[in-house]
């Protein structure tokens, strides 16, 4: 009895427990499967953006590892299948038990206690919304006034809005006549400023020259007066000697 290729693939999928979607696996995580499952139950069935928000504000230590696995699955979907992150959701998330490392701790009276360092394998599978489901999600978001929480989509909207705001300013052109008139006014203003500066400098120089001339005249008068006084004193002394 021969079977078709589709039936063979279906049997192989059932045998290996393959599930549709894009996956990412973190093996030998340093935590027990029970601790990982408590966090995985929070994001199962959620959109990628909502799952990231939940993991960001989760207090459990397993959330730091699981968010990296989720980002890896989203990156695989984008690089391999060209699926944008806003169209993805967490279809399956589970943790399998990994190998357990056995250690011993000494106790009283020469006895020993076993220490079990458990590990687990974390698997996250993301799938793509159908067209109807994605349209329904968009419609609900628009009706409620909420925007998608995806950072890339939000940034794209902000960039598009800024370009629209800058477009009218770029279309405005300055007329050549107005530009020439403004340039001529600037040149005339500079020429006037230079003329005023030159006149002021000339007045300052003339004032300094007048002050110097007045100072010289005062010095000459003082010298002449001193010379006259000296001659008068010499004449008085000569008369006294003659007497």
C-alpha positions in Angstrom: 0.0 0.0 0.0 1.6 3.2 -1.2 1.0 6.6 0.5 1.3 10.1 -0.9 3.9 12.7 -0.1 1.4 14.8 1.8 0.4 11.8 4.0 4.0 11.1 4.6 4.7 14.7 5.7 1.6 14.6 8.0 2.8 11.4 9.7 6.3 12.8 10.1 4.8 16.0 11.6 2.7 14.0 14.1 5.7 11.8 14.9 8.1 14.6 15.6 5.4 16.9 17.2 6.1 19.6 14.6 3.7 22.5 14.8 3.1 25.2 12.2 4.9 28.6 12.7 8.4 29.9 13.2 10.1 28.8 16.3 13.1 29.6 18.5 14.5 27.2 21.1 16.7 27.9 24.1 18.3 24.7 25.4 19.7 24.0 28.8 18.3 27.1 30.4 19.5 27.4 34.0 16.1 27.1 35.7 13.5 24.4 36.3 10.7 23.8 33.8 8.1 24.7 36.4 9.5 28.2 36.8 9.6 28.8 33.0 6.1 27.5 32.5 4.6 30.0 35.0 5.8 32.8 32.7 5.1 31.1 29.4 1.4 30.7 30.5 1.2 34.5 30.6 2.1 35.1 26.9 0.6 32.1 25.2 -2.0 33.4 22.6 -0.9 37.0 22.9 0.3 39.3 20.1 4.1 39.9 20.0 3.8 43.5 21.2 1.5 42.5 24.1 3.8 39.6 25.0 6.8 41.9 25.2 4.9 44.3 27.4 3.9 41.5 29.8 7.5 40.1 30.0 8.9 43.6 30.5 6.8 44.2 33.7 7.0 40.6 34.9 8.9 40.2 38.3 10.0 36.6 37.7 13.6 35.9 36.7 12.6 33.6 33.9 11.1 36.6 32.0 14.5 37.9 31.1 15.4 34.6 29.3 12.0 34.2 27.7 11.9 37.7 26.2 15.2 36.9 24.4 13.7 33.6 23.0 10.6 35.6 21.8 12.8 38.2 20.1 14.7 35.4 18.4 11.5 33.8 17.1 10.3 37.2 15.7 13.7 37.8 14.1 13.6 34.3 12.4 10.1 35.1 11.1 11.3 38.4 9.7 14.5 37.2 8.1 13.3 33.8 6.8 9.7 34.5 5.9 9.5 38.3 5.6 6.7 38.6 8.2 6.4 41.9 10.0 6.3 41.8 13.8 2.9 43.4 14.1 1.3 40.5 12.3 2.7 37.8 14.6 1.4 36.3 17.8 2.5 33.5 20.2 0.9 30.3 19.0 2.7 27.9 21.3 5.1 28.3 24.2 6.2 25.4 26.4 9.2 24.2 28.4 10.6 20.7 28.5 12.8 19.3 31.3 16.5 19.2 30.5 19.3 17.3 32.1 19.7 17.6 35.9 23.1 18.1 37.4 23.5 16.3 40.7 25.6 17.8 43.5 26.1 16.9 47.2 26.0 19.0 50.3 27.6 17.8 53.6 25.2 17.6 56.5 25.4 16.6 60.2 26.8 13.2 61.4 28.7 12.5 58.2 25.6 12.4 56.0 25.1 14.2 52.6 22.1 15.8 50.9 21.6 15.7 47.2 21.3 19.0 45.3 19.5 18.9 42.0 20.4 21.7 39.5 17.6 21.5 37.0 17.6 22.8 33.5 14.9 23.1 30.8 14.4 23.6 27.1 12.3 26.7 26.3 10.4 26.7 22.9 8.4 29.6 21.5 6.5 29.4 18.2 5.0 32.5 16.6 2.4 32.4 13.9 0.9 34.9 11.5 -2.6 36.3 11.9 -5.0 35.5 9.1 -6.2 38.4 6.9 -9.6 38.4 8.6 -8.1 38.3 12.1 -5.6 41.0 11.4 -8.3 43.3 9.9 -10.5 42.6 12.9 -7.7 43.6 15.3 -7.0 46.8 13.4 -10.7 47.7 13.4 -10.9 47.2 17.2 -7.9 49.3 17.7 -9.2 52.1 15.6 -12.6 51.9 17.3 -11.0 52.1 20.7 -8.6 54.9 19.7 -5.6 52.8 20.6 -2.5 52.5 18.4 -0.5 49.4 17.9 2.2 49.0 20.5 4.9 47.9 18.0 7.8 50.3 18.1 8.7 50.0 14.4 5.1 50.8 13.3 4.9 53.8 15.7 8.2 55.2 14.5 7.1 54.8 10.8 3.9 56.8 11.6 5.9 59.5 13.3 8.3 59.8 10.4 5.5 60.0 7.9 3.7 62.7 9.9 6.9 64.8 10.2 7.5 64.6 6.5 3.9 65.8 5.9 4.4 68.7 8.2 7.7 69.8 6.5 6.3 69.5 3.0 4.4 72.9 2.9 7.4 74.7 4.2 9.6 73.2 1.5 7.1 74.2 -1.2 7.3 77.9 -0.3 9.7 79.7 -2.6 11.2 83.2 -2.2 10.7 85.6 -5.1 14.0 86.8 -6.8 12.9 90.5 -6.6 12.4 90.3 -2.9 15.8 88.7 -2.4 17.5 91.4 -4.5 15.8 94.2 -2.6 16.8 92.6 0.7 20.4 92.3 -0.4 20.4 96.0 -1.6 19.0 97.1 1.7 21.7 95.2 3.6 24.5 96.7 1.4 23.0 100.3 1.9 22.8 99.7 5.7 26.4 98.5 5.8 27.6 101.6 3.8 25.7 104.0 6.1 27.2 102.3 9.2 30.7 102.6 7.7 30.2 106.4 6.9 28.9 107.1 10.4 31.9 105.2 11.9 34.4 107.2 9.7 32.8 110.6 10.8 32.9 109.6 14.4 36.6 108.6 14.2 37.4 111.9 12.5 35.7 113.9 15.2 37.6 112.0 17.9 41.0 112.7 16.2 40.2 116.4 15.8 39.2 116.6 19.5 42.4 114.9 20.6 44.5 117.3 18.4 42.7 120.4 19.9 43.3 119.1 23.5 47.0 118.6 22.7 47.3 122.2 21.3 45.6 123.6 24.3 47.9 121.7 26.6 51.0 122.9 24.7 49.8 126.6 25.0 49.2 126.2 28.7 52.7 124.7 29.2 54.4 127.5 27.2 52.6 130.2 29.3 53.6 128.5 32.5 57.2 128.4 31.3 57.2 132.1 30.4 55.7 133.1 33.8 58.4 131.0 35.6 61.1 132.7 33.5 59.8 136.2 34.4 59.7 135.4 38.1 63.2 134.1 37.9 64.5 137.3 36.2 62.6 139.5 38.8 64.1 137.6 41.7 67.6 138.0 40.2 67.1 141.7 39.8 66.0 142.1 43.4 69.1 140.2 44.6 71.4 142.4 42.5 69.9 145.6 43.9 70.3 144.4 47.5 74.0 143.6 46.9 74.5 147.1 45.4 73.0 148.7 48.4 
